[in-house]
Amino acid sequence: MKPIIEIAELLGLSESDLIPYGSDKAKLRLDILKNNPPRGKLILVSAITPTPAGEGKTTTTIGLGQAMARLNKSVCLALREPSLGPCLGMKGGATGGGLSQILPREDINLHFTGDFHAVTAAHNLLSAMLDNRIYHEGLSGIDPRRIIWRRVMDMNDRALRNIVIGLGGVLQGVPRESGFDITAASEIMAILCLAESYADLKSRLDRILVAFTYRGEPVTAKCLNASGAMAALLKDALLPNLVQSMEGVPALVHGGPFANIAHGCNSILATKMALALSDWAITEAGFGFDLGAEKFFDIKCKGAGLDTSVVVLVATCRALKSHGGIEKADLEKINPDAVKRGLPNLDRHVENIKQFCEPPVVCLNRFLGDDPEEIAVVRKHCEEKLEVPFAVSNVFEEGGKGGLELAEKVLLHAEKEPQPFRPLYDWNDDVKTKIWKVASKMYGADEIKYTQKAERDLKSIEQLGYQNLPVCIAKTPASLSDNPKLRGRPEHFNVTVREILIAAGAGFLIPLTGDILRMPGLPKMPQAEKIDLSGNDITGLK
């Protein structure tokens, strides 16, 4: 790795712009945006519906940046921070792979600069202050039965999803039901990623809705006088983090919401800094295009005035075979027919990109052992039937060199006169209309069904005046539907909305669909069992 000051100099920054965290990573001061207005073009990397085989979206994003740097382009990556939950659970880390990684890998995947811990602390401070108010004021004000603010931790722990707190006597608080979500699902994380200044951060924290009084009046963080201390805990966390790729490409890594249960994009501040400090900013949106990328456009771009020049859609032969009905154990076997059967999933995502009036480039992320005949099937389908640019990427094995074909296709496509993106819905649409437009246009749903709880939530949203907020739908990433077992391109299905949460500070509503959970569990053999400390070296980190 190069010293972080050398990476900063590639972006035109000086030592005074940095708050170093050792010699290999640093925070960037917000004053940078005052002196450097955005000038670059934005590239979004998304993917088809993900599978347990893994598609390599982050690897592709990093490799594309390295390839563009090899073409002497001024480029900066803008990525999300990994969560300890999946890192120690099933998915592993999120710093790319092979020769297309960001460094220092172990630091970024584990504690990094402490942003996740700051979000956890700020969130749980609000929880503690809420329970403290109930304890000291008795049951005369806040209704313990109508508390909607839970606690969070950056770990997968299914045993804490639903708990009872305040047990042990009168000095231990008021007993009530509660629970934990994962930190990536915290509204504080969303606020961190959507706030554009300290003033904006404090304003959003003020608006967080945590409970209701017995008279039905809303209780916010401002009512509890909590937002000032929360902002203090988040002071450094609001600053984007600068690191580097294996080939020395600058990377701003900041914020980590999950796209299945939150909005799945890195921070607006990091994206705008990348646009201000380079000609090309490359970012990604979590899971498939139907989740992270839809929210990227309808929430992040709409709210922050951003737009893309091109969208890269990542696919793999293994994923296409999975959507073609092949089980995970057989994905390594050559099967062009299964690839063909999985192509409708790719088709749906290309159609979805075009609904935003965005130009797509399909990238096949090549895995060792991919068969040329299978790749040829995808290339022919994209170029002849879909009529979209197609490139094979081999950045895992070759780094930037393996992404040159993709980089050239992206640059050629991005030079065309761009159209402003077109949101799927107007924020002023009623809530059911917004949900319907996303579910029908992105997922292909025939009907939306609402539980009685969701219908009550809709009435409450209307009464409280939150009906003009955008929707951040929580849905399984394993399917275009809300049923994770439906692979490929499902048809003639319904989506069930069981509850709608209000994230007033973040500025969106969260419809929970199907059986989606905001606190994941660990698999039978979590990645944590393979991680160890050998001398001064961390081993087993995936």
C-alpha positions in Angstrom: 0.0 0.0 0.0 1.0 3.6 -0.7 0.9 6.1 2.2 -2.6 7.6 2.3 -1.3 11.1 1.7 -0.1 9.9 -1.8 -3.6 8.6 -2.6 -5.0 11.9 -1.4 -2.7 13.8 -3.7 -4.1 11.9 -6.7 -7.4 13.6 -5.8 -5.8 17.0 -5.5 -5.9 17.0 -1.7 -3.3 18.1 0.8 -2.4 16.9 4.2 -4.6 19.6 5.8 -7.7 18.0 4.2 -7.1 14.7 6.0 -7.6 13.3 9.5 -5.2 10.3 9.4 -6.1 7.0 10.9 -2.7 5.5 10.8 -0.7 5.7 7.5 -3.1 3.8 5.3 -6.5 5.4 5.9 -8.0 8.8 6.7 -11.1 10.8 7.2 -11.8 13.7 4.8 -12.9 17.0 6.1 -16.3 18.4 4.9 -14.7 21.7 3.8 -13.5 19.8 0.7 -16.9 20.1 -0.8 -17.0 23.9 -0.3 -13.9 24.3 -2.4 -14.5 21.6 -5.0 -17.9 21.6 -6.7 -19.0 18.3 -8.3 -17.6 18.0 -11.9 -17.4 14.2 -12.6 -19.7 11.7 -14.1 -21.3 9.0 -12.0 -21.3 5.3 -12.9 -23.6 2.9 -10.9 -22.8 -0.8 -10.6 -25.7 -3.1 -9.8 -26.5 -6.8 -10.4 -29.1 -9.4 -11.4 -30.9 -11.1 -8.6 -28.1 -12.5 -6.3 -27.6 -16.1 -5.4 -25.7 -18.0 -2.7 -23.0 -18.5 -5.4 -22.1 -14.8 -5.2 -21.9 -12.4 -8.2 -18.9 -10.2 -7.4 -20.5 -6.8 -7.7 -18.0 -5.1 -5.4 -15.1 -6.9 -7.1 -16.4 -5.7 -10.4 -16.8 -2.1 -9.2 -13.2 -2.0 -7.9 -11.8 -3.7 -11.0 -13.6 -1.3 -13.2 -12.0 1.6 -11.3 -8.6 0.1 -11.7 -9.2 -0.5 -15.4 -10.2 3.1 -16.0 -7.1 4.3 -14.1 -5.0 2.1 -16.5 -6.7 4.1 -19.3 -5.4 7.3 -17.7 -8.8 8.4 -16.5 -9.2 10.4 -13.3 -11.3 8.0 -11.2 -12.5 7.6 -7.6 -14.5 4.7 -6.1 -17.4 5.4 -3.7 -18.3 2.2 -1.7 -20.2 1.1 1.4 -18.5 -0.1 4.6 -18.8 -3.7 5.5 -20.9 -4.8 8.5 -19.6 -7.3 11.0 -22.8 -9.2 10.7 -22.3 -10.8 7.3 -18.5 -10.6 7.7 -18.7 -13.0 10.7 -21.8 -14.7 9.4 -22.5 -16.2 6.0 -21.4 -13.8 3.2 -18.0 -12.8 4.5 -16.4 -9.4 4.0 -17.2 -6.8 1.4 -13.8 -5.4 0.2 -13.8 -7.2 -3.2 -11.7 -10.2 -4.1 -8.6 -11.5 -5.9 -6.7 -8.7 -7.5 -9.6 -6.2 -7.2 -9.8 -5.4 -3.5 -9.7 -2.3 -1.4 -7.0 -2.1 1.4 -6.3 -2.4 4.3 -8.7 -5.4 3.9 -8.8 -6.6 7.5 -9.3 -3.1 9.0 -12.1 -2.2 6.6 -13.9 -5.5 7.2 -13.6 -5.4 11.0 -13.6 -2.1 12.9 -12.3 0.3 10.3 -12.6 3.9 11.6 -15.4 3.1 14.0 -18.3 4.5 12.0 -20.5 1.4 12.7 -19.8 1.6 16.4 -20.7 5.3 16.4 -24.0 4.6 14.7 -24.7 1.8 17.2 -23.8 4.0 20.2 -26.0 6.9 18.9 -28.9 4.7 18.3 -28.7 3.0 21.7 -28.2 6.3 23.5 -31.6 7.3 22.1 -33.1 3.9 23.3 -31.6 4.5 26.8 -32.9 8.1 27.0 -36.3 7.0 26.0 -36.5 4.3 28.7 -35.0 6.7 31.2 -37.8 9.2 30.5 -40.4 6.5 31.0 -38.7 5.4 34.3 -38.6 8.9 35.8 -42.0 10.1 34.6 -43.8 6.8 35.3 -46.7 5.9 33.0 -48.1 9.4 32.8 -46.6 10.4 29.4 -45.1 7.9 26.9 -47.2 4.8 26.3 -44.8 1.8 26.7 -47.1 -0.2 24.4 -46.5 2.2 21.5 -42.8 2.4 21.5 -41.4 1.8 18.0 -37.7 2.4 18.6 -35.7 -0.8 19.2 -32.0 -1.3 19.9 -29.3 -2.3 17.5 -26.0 -4.1 17.4 -23.6 -4.9 14.5 -23.9 -8.6 14.8 -26.2 -11.4 13.6 -28.1 -12.5 16.7 -31.5 -14.1 16.2 -31.9 -14.6 20.0 -32.3 -10.8 20.4 -34.9 -10.2 17.8 -37.7 -10.1 20.4 -36.9 -9.6 24.1 -38.5 -8.3 27.3 -36.6 -5.5 29.1 -36.9 -3.8 32.5 -37.2 -7.0 34.5 -35.7 -7.2 38.0 -37.7 -4.8 40.1 -38.7 -1.1 40.4 -35.1 0.1 40.1 -34.5 -1.6 36.7 -37.0 0.3 34.6 -40.5 -0.4 33.3 -40.9 -3.9 31.9 -41.9 -4.0 28.2 -41.4 -5.9 25.0 -38.6 -4.7 22.7 -35.9 -6.2 20.5 -32.8 -5.7 18.4 -32.2 -4.9 14.7 -28.8 -5.0 13.0 -26.9 -1.7 12.9 -27.1 -1.6 9.1 -30.9 -1.4 9.5 -30.7 1.5 12.0 -32.4 4.7 10.9 -29.2 6.4 12.2 -27.2 4.6 9.5 -29.6 5.9 6.9 -29.4 9.4 8.3 -25.6 9.2 8.2 -25.7 8.2 4.5 -28.3 10.9 3.5 -27.2 13.9 5.6 -25.1 16.5 3.7 -23.9 18.6 6.6 -23.7 18.7 10.4 -26.8 21.0 10.3 -28.7 18.5 8.1 -27.5 15.6 10.4 -28.9 17.4 13.5 -32.2 18.3 11.8 -32.7 14.7 10.7 -31.9 13.3 14.2 -34.5 15.7 15.7 -37.2 14.3 13.5 -36.7 10.6 14.5 -40.0 9.2 15.7 -39.6 6.8 18.6 -42.9 6.4 20.4 -46.4 7.8 21.1 -48.0 9.2 24.2 -51.2 7.9 25.7 -53.0 10.7 23.9 -51.5 9.5 20.6 -49.0 12.4 20.3 -45.7 11.6 18.5 -42.5 11.5 20.6 -39.3 12.4 18.7 -35.6 12.5 19.6 -36.0 16.2 19.9 -38.7 15.7 22.6 -36.2 13.7 24.6 -33.4 16.2 24.1 -31.3 13.4 22.7 -30.3 14.6 19.2 -27.4 16.9 20.4 -25.5 14.1 22.2 -26.3 11.7 19.3 -24.8 14.2 16.8 -21.7 14.5 19.0 -21.2 10.7 18.9 -21.6 10.9 15.1 -19.3 13.9 14.6 -16.4 12.0 13.1 -18.5 9.2 11.6 -20.1 11.8 9.2 -16.7 12.3 7.5 -16.0 10.0 4.5 -13.1 7.5 4.8 -10.3 7.4 2.2 -8.5 4.2 1.4 -7.1 2.7 -1.8 -7.5 -0.3 -4.2 -4.7 -2.8 -4.8 -3.6 -0.8 -7.8 -3.7 2.5 -5.9 -7.1 3.9 -7.0 -8.6 6.2 -4.4 -11.7 4.8 -2.7 -14.1 6.7 -0.4 -15.7 4.0 1.8 -18.5 5.4 3.9 -21.9 4.2 5.3 -23.3 0.7 5.3 -27.0 0.2 5.0 -28.3 -3.1 3.6 -30.4 -2.9 0.5 -32.9 -5.6 1.5 -33.8 -3.8 4.8 -32.6 -0.2 4.2 -31.7 1.9 1.1 -28.4 0.1 0.4 -26.2 2.9 -0.9 -23.0 4.6 0.4 -23.2 8.2 1.7 -24.2 11.2 -0.3 -21.2 13.0 1.0 -18.8 10.3 -0.2 -20.5 10.2 -3.6 -20.4 14.0 -4.0 -16.8 14.1 -2.9 -15.9 11.4 -5.5 -17.6 13.5 -8.1 -15.9 16.7 -6.9 -12.4 15.2 -6.9 -12.3 13.1 -10.1 -13.7 12.9 -13.6 -15.3 9.5 -13.0 -17.0 8.4 -9.7 -17.9 4.7 -9.5 -20.4 3.6 -6.9 -22.6 0.5 -6.3 -26.0 -0.3 -4.9 -26.6 -3.4 -2.8 -28.1 -6.7 -3.9 -30.0 -6.7 -7.2 -31.2 -3.7 -9.2 -34.7 -4.2 -7.9 -33.5 -3.4 -4.4 -30.5 -1.2 -4.0 -30.5 0.5 -7.4 -34.2 1.3 -7.3 -33.7 3.0 -3.9 -30.5 4.6 -5.3 -32.6 6.4 -7.9 -35.9 7.0 -6.1 -34.4 8.0 -2.7 -30.8 9.0 -3.0 -30.6 10.6 -6.4 -34.0 12.2 -6.2 -33.2 13.7 -2.7 -29.6 14.7 -3.5 -29.9 15.9 -7.1 -27.6 13.2 -8.4 -27.8 11.3 -11.8 -25.8 8.6 -13.5 -24.1 8.5 -16.9 -24.3 4.8 -17.2 -25.4 1.7 -15.2 -23.4 -1.5 -15.2 -25.4 -4.7 -14.6 -23.3 -7.6 -13.2 -24.2 -11.1 -14.1 -22.4 -14.5 -13.8 -22.8 -17.8 -15.5 -23.3 -19.4 -12.1 -26.1 -17.0 -11.1 -27.9 -17.5 -14.5 -27.6 -21.3 -14.0 -29.1 -20.9 -10.6 -32.0 -18.9 -12.0 -32.3 -21.7 -14.6 -33.1 -24.2 -11.9 -29.7 -25.6 -11.1 -28.8 -26.3 -7.4 -25.7 -24.7 -5.8 -23.8 -28.1 -5.7 -24.1 -28.4 -9.5 -23.3 -24.8 -10.6 -19.7 -25.7 -11.5 -20.9 -28.1 -14.1 -21.0 -26.8 -17.7 -24.6 -26.3 -18.7 -25.3 -23.8 -21.5 -29.0 -24.8 -21.6 -29.4 -23.8 -17.9 -27.7 -20.4 -18.7 -30.4 -19.9 -21.4 -33.2 -20.8 -18.9 -31.8 -18.2 -16.5 -31.6 -15.3 -19.0 -35.2 -14.0 -18.2 -33.9 -12.8 -14.9 -31.2 -10.8 -16.7 -33.9 -9.5 -19.1 -36.1 -8.2 -16.3 -33.2 -6.2 -14.8 -32.2 -4.7 -18.1 -35.9 -3.7 -18.6 -35.8 -2.2 -15.1 -32.8 -0.1 -15.8 -34.4 1.3 -19.0 -37.5 2.3 -17.0 -35.3 4.9 -15.3 -34.2 6.1 -18.8 -30.7 5.0 -18.0 -28.3 3.3 -20.5 -27.2 -0.2 -19.3 -24.0 -2.1 -19.9 -24.1 -5.8 -19.1 -20.9 -7.2 -17.5 -20.3 -10.9 -17.1 -18.1 -11.3 -14.1 -15.9 -14.3 -15.1 -15.2 -17.1 -12.6 -12.4 -19.6 -12.9 -13.8 -22.5 -14.9 -16.5 -20.6 -16.8 -17.1 -22.3 -20.1 -16.6 -20.2 -23.3 -19.9 -21.7 -24.7 -21.8 -20.4 -21.7 -20.3 -17.0 -22.0 -21.1 -17.0 -25.7 -24.8 -17.6 -24.9 -24.9 -14.5 -22.7 -23.0 -12.4 -25.2 -25.2 -13.3 -28.1 -28.4 -12.7 -26.0 -27.3 -9.3 -24.9 -26.0 -8.0 -28.2 -28.6 -9.5 -30.5 -31.8 -9.8 -28.5 -31.4 -7.1 -25.8 -29.3 -4.8 -28.0 -27.2 -3.6 -25.1 -23.4 -3.4 -24.8 -21.8 -6.5 -23.3 -18.3 -7.1 -21.8 -16.6 -10.0 -20.0 -14.7 -8.9 -16.9 -11.8 -10.9 -15.4 -10.8 -8.5 -12.7 -10.6 -11.1 -9.9 -7.7 -12.9 -11.6 -6.2 -10.0 -13.5 -7.1 -6.8 -11.6 -7.5 -3.7 -13.8 -6.1 -5.4 -16.8 -9.0 -7.9 -16.7 -11.5 -5.0 -16.8 -10.3 -3.1 -19.8 -13.0 -4.4 -22.2 -15.7 -3.4 -19.6 -14.0 0.0 -19.1 -13.9 0.8 -22.8 -17.6 -0.2 -23.2 -18.6 2.0 -20.3 -16.6 5.0 -21.5 -18.0 4.7 -25.0 -21.6 4.3 -23.7 -21.2 7.2 -21.2 -20.1 9.6 -23.9 -23.6 9.5 -25.4 -25.9 12.4 -24.6 -27.4 11.4 -21.2 -31.0 11.8 -20.3 -32.1 12.8 -16.8 -33.2 9.7 -15.0 -37.0 9.3 -14.5 -38.1 8.2 -11.0 -40.6 5.3 -10.8 -43.0 7.5 -8.8 -43.7 10.9 -7.5 -43.1 11.4 -3.8 -46.5 13.1 -3.7 -48.3 10.0 -4.8 -50.3 8.3 -2.1 -48.4 5.5 -0.2 -50.2 2.6 -1.8 -49.6 4.0 -5.3 -45.8 4.3 -4.6 -45.6 0.8 -3.3 -47.6 -0.5 -6.3 -45.4 1.3 -8.8 -42.3 -0.2 -7.4 -43.7 -3.7 -6.9 -45.3 -3.8 -10.4 -42.6 -2.1 -12.4 -39.5 -3.5 -10.6 -40.7 -6.9 -9.3 -43.5 -7.7 -11.8 -46.1 -8.2 -9.1 -49.8 -8.6 -10.0 -51.2 -7.4 -6.7 -50.3 -5.9 -3.3 -51.9 -7.4 -0.2 -51.9 -5.5 3.1 -52.3 -7.0 6.5 -54.5 -5.4 9.1 -51.4 -4.1 10.8 -50.2 -2.5 7.5 -53.6 -0.9 7.0 -53.5 0.6 10.5 -50.0 1.9 9.7 -51.3 3.6 6.6 -53.9 5.5 8.5 -51.3 6.5 11.1 -49.0 7.7 8.4 -51.8 9.9 6.9 -52.7 11.3 10.3 -49.1 12.2 11.1 -48.5 13.8 7.7 -45.8 11.4 6.5 -47.6 10.3 3.3 -45.3 12.3 1.0 -42.2 10.4 2.0 -40.6 8.0 -0.5 -40.8 4.2 0.1 -37.9 2.1 1.0 -39.3 -1.4 0.6 -37.7 -4.2 2.6 -37.8 -7.4 0.6 -35.9 -10.6 0.2 -32.9 -10.2 -2.1 -33.1 -13.8 -3.3 -36.0 -13.3 -5.6 -37.8 -10.6 -7.7 -40.8 -11.5 -5.6 -41.2 -11.4 -1.8 -40.8 -15.2 -1.7 -37.1 -16.2 -1.7 -37.9 -19.6 -3.2 -39.1 -18.1 -6.5 -36.0 -17.8 -8.7 -35.6 -16.7 -12.3 -38.4 -14.3 -13.5 -41.5 -15.1 -11.4 -44.9 -14.3 -12.9 -48.4 -14.0 -11.5 -47.4 -13.4 -7.9 -48.6 -11.1 -5.1 -46.5 -9.1 -2.7 -47.7 -8.9 0.9 -47.0 -5.8 3.0 -47.2 -6.8 6.6 -46.1 -3.6 8.3 -45.0 -0.1 7.4 -42.3 1.7 9.6 -41.8 5.4 9.7 -38.2 6.6 9.3 -39.0 10.3 9.7 -35.4 11.4 10.2 -34.1 9.4 7.2 -37.0 10.7 5.3 -38.7 7.5 4.0 -41.2 4.9 4.9 -40.2 1.2 5.2 -42.9 -1.3 4.0 -41.9 -4.8 5.3 -42.8 -7.5 2.8 -43.1 -11.2 3.1 -41.0 -12.7 5.9 -38.1 -10.2 5.7 -36.3 -9.7 9.1 -34.2 -6.7 10.2 -32.0 -8.8 12.4 -30.3 -11.7 10.4 -29.2 -14.9 12.1 -25.9 -16.8 11.9 -25.7 -19.9 9.6 -24.9 -23.4 10.9 -21.2 -22.8 10.3 -20.6 -19.0 10.5 -17.5 -17.4 9.0 -16.4 -16.5 12.5 -15.4 -20.1 13.1 -12.7 -19.8 10.4 -11.2 -16.4 11.6 -8.2 -16.5 13.9 -5.3 -14.4 15.0 -1.9 -15.9 14.2 0.8 -13.8 15.7 0.0 -10.3 14.4 -1.9 -11.5 11.4 -5.7 -12.0 11.0 -6.4 -15.3 9.1 -9.6 -16.8 7.6 -11.3 -13.6 6.7 -13.3 -14.3 3.6 
